[in-house]
Amino acid sequence: MKNLDHAAAWMRAALLGTFAIAILALSSAPADAQYYVRSPEVEKGELKLEEHGAIYSGPGEEERRRHSHEVEALYGFTDRFEGIVEGFFVQDIGEDFEFDEVEIGGQYELIERHGDGLGLAFRGIYEIALQDGEPDEILFGPLAKYVAGPNSATINTFFVGQLGSEREIDSLEMKLYWRLKHEFGETFGLGVEGYSEIEDISQAGSFDDQKHRVGPVAYFEFEDMGPEIELAAGTLFGVSDATSDVTFKFDIELAF
């Protein structure tokens, strides 16, 4: 038993070290956009620290990035509401690594799911641009998750409005994220995720003008090692001309 305890302690230290290295790497490594499907659940008193990153290969016609990261902290103030603070880091091809924006907001759980069934929440975020010439933005929209035994389907529908000089929304972007997942046990699962972005829904253009990607993702979860640890890694393939050919994504989440 002592050997198992020592092994668990070493694994926990290694995973916490991995998270720390990922955070520190933001100051030196190139970055690209994160792709993560949010869940509607809120847990009172729970603190979450998350890192969502992606590395791009084969730039698209409209997407010419190396990689980006989103570092996120969430805290459940009540059974239904959690506060959110995020930092977004990005590097485009031929550009410097940038701390691009700070995001502040919250998520409210409209329908609590107990076991199988539907969960529903609404998220609102104010995104403060840190680079000259970039407008602030507001993100808002619903998150839904349906669970049936080891299978689940999750979908996020977010709208992003850019704030002009009069603090009015000039245009409206839509982000549609979804995940189909099957859990093989308490620690491992496989799924498929998809991400679509339409920069201006009033002038959506053709399918190839929009950003669409889809691909397989593996999930790992460890609950008996101090903080609850969730890891995910996958490969997303661009299915439109505007999108990078391949995007490698990873997620690291710690819950206390």
Buried (B, 14 or more C-beta within 10 A) or exposed (E): EEEEEEEBEEEBEEBBEBBEEBBEBBEEBBBBBBBBBBBBBBBEEBBBBBBBBBBBBEBBEBBEBBBBBBBBEBBBEEEBBBEBBBBBBBBBEEEEBBEBBBBEBBBBBEEBBEEEEEBBBBBBBBBEBEEEEBBBBBBBBBBBBBBEEEBBBBBBBBBBBBBEEEEEBEBBBBBBBBBBBEBEEEEEBBBBBBBBBBBEEEEEEEEBBBBBBBBEBEBEBBEEBBBBBBBBBBBBBBBBBBBBBBBBBBBBBBBE
